[in-house]
């Protein structure tokens, strides 16, 4: 599965660089939105055909909130550790990680502080999404299904959801969507909060 994703990105880059007509370039946002909606529609069908899904999710109870909380804590810890190797302060590095894969919002927010920090946030969070798309099937196979959500971060509710669904199950898809919503809600709070400590 991961090789298909990698090849898709590679051939997309080649097509975009050498062959893409201007009309496609101008409408790329609309095409991406349509493609994503189509993918999510099929994910919805897969979730809907599982009649026991609500009961499966209810069985987690309040423990369901532990997944996004641990994703945030793990990401912030990893980001702060990375500051030891980067020319970023502890909380600048935490703010970059607090994007949780939402590269557009985190880049815009951190660009208010400096163009360099905004660029780092963009690249770090795009990288998180691309790497997640490639390694989610490996994580599902070698580590566990819930762990795939952690790799995706905030994108577990949209761009990474079809990959998570294919690599795991429809009940994990519901958890993934739930976690993605919570994490996406937290990003605009966490990024400025981390910078406020700087």
N, C-alpha and C positions, 0 to 999 in steps of 0.2 A: 504493500500500500504506500509506504513512504517514498519508494522510488518513483511511483506514479506522480506523486505530488511534486517531487523534485524535478522530474522531467517536464511536468506541466509548466512550472515556473520558468525553467530554462528555455523551453520553446516559446513561451510567452515573451520573454525578454528578446529572443532572437527575432520573433515576428514583429514585435514593437519597434525594434531598432532598424530592421531592414525593409519590412513589407507593409506595415500598417498604413492604410489610407487615412488621409487627414480627417475624413468624416467620422471614422471610428475613434480617433484620438480625441476629437471634440466632444464625442458622446460617451466617452469611456465611463464616466460616473454613472450615467443612466444604465449602461450595459452591466456594470458591476452590481448595481442595486437590483436590477432585474434577475441576474444570475443568482445572487444571494437569496432573493425572495423565492426563487424557484427551488433552490436547494432546501431552504427552510420549510417550504410547502411539503416536500417529500419526507423531510424529517418529521413534520407534523403528522403525516399519514402513518409513518412507522410507529410513532408514539400512540396515536389514536387507535391502532389495531390491537394494542395491548390492553385488554379489559381490566387487568388487575393493577394498573399503574398507579392509580390514586391510593389504593391500599398499601402498595409498596412504599410510596413516598411518605404516607402517614406513619408507617412503622418506624421511621427515623425520629419522629417527634422533634423536640427542640434541638436535638443533636445535629439536625440538618444545618444549623447556623455555624456549627464548628468548622465546616468545610471552608467557607469563605474567610472566616476569622483566621484559620491556620494558614491559608494561602497568603493573606495579607502579612501575617507575622513572619512567615518564611521568606516572602519577597523582600520585606524591609530589612530583615536580618542579612540576607544575601547581598542586598544593595549596599548596606552599611559596611559589610565586610569588603566589598569591592572598592570602597573608598580608600582602603589601605594601599591599593595598587594604582589608583588613579589620581589625577590632579584635581580632585573634587573634595569638598568638605564632606564630613559625615552626613549632614542633613541635605546637602545638594544631591549626593548619591542616593539617599533615601527618597528624595522627591522624584528623581528619575525613575526609580523602581516602583514608586507609588502610582505610576501610570498604568501598571498591571496589564500592559499590552495595548492600552488605548493610546496609540501613538499620536493621533491628531490633537486630542484634548491636552495631553500632557505636554506636547511640544509647544502648543499655543500658550499655555499657562506659564511654562518655564521661559519662554521667549520674552516674557515681560521683565524677567530678571537679567537675562543676557541671551544674545543670539546663539552663542556657543552652547549654553546649557539647553536651550530649546532644540538645537540640532542633535545634541547627545541624547536627549529624551526621545526624539523622533527615531533615531537610529536604533537605540536600545530596545524600544518597544516594538518597532517593526521587526527587529531581529527575533524578539521573543515570539511574536506571532508566527513568523516563517519557520523558526526552529520547532515550535510546538506542532505545527501542521505536519512536519516531517517525522517527529519522534512520538507522537500520540499513539500510533499503532504499536510501536515497540514498547512503550510504557504499559499499554493495555495487556500485551502478551507476557512481558517479563516481570512487571511490578504489580499492577492491579488496575482495576477499572476506575475507581474514584480518583486515583492519582492523575489520570489523564486531564481532569478538570484543572488541577493545579498548574500544569504546564501551559494551558490555554489562558488562564487568568480571566480578564474581563471579556475576552473574545469567545469564551465558552458559551455565550448565549447567541452568537451570530456566526462569524466566519469559521470558527473551529468546531461548531456544533455538528455539522454533517460528518466530519472526520471522526469526532468522538462517538457519534451514533454508530457509524460503520464499524469502529474498532471495539465497541462495547455492547450496550443493549439499550432498549428504549427507556428503561427505568433510570439508567445513568444519564440518558439524554435529558430527562426532566430535572434531575439534580443539577446537571450542567447548566441548563437554562436558568434555573433558580439562582445558582451561584453567580452566573454571569450578570444577572440583573443586580444582585447585591453588590458585586465588585464594581460594576459600572456606576452605581450610585455612590460608592465610596471614593472613586478616583477624584472627582472635583472637590472633595473634602480633604483627602489625604495629601494631595500634591501641594496646595497652598499651606496646609498645616505643617508639613515637613520644612517648607521654606521659612515659615515663621520662626522656627527654632534656630535658623542659620545666623 
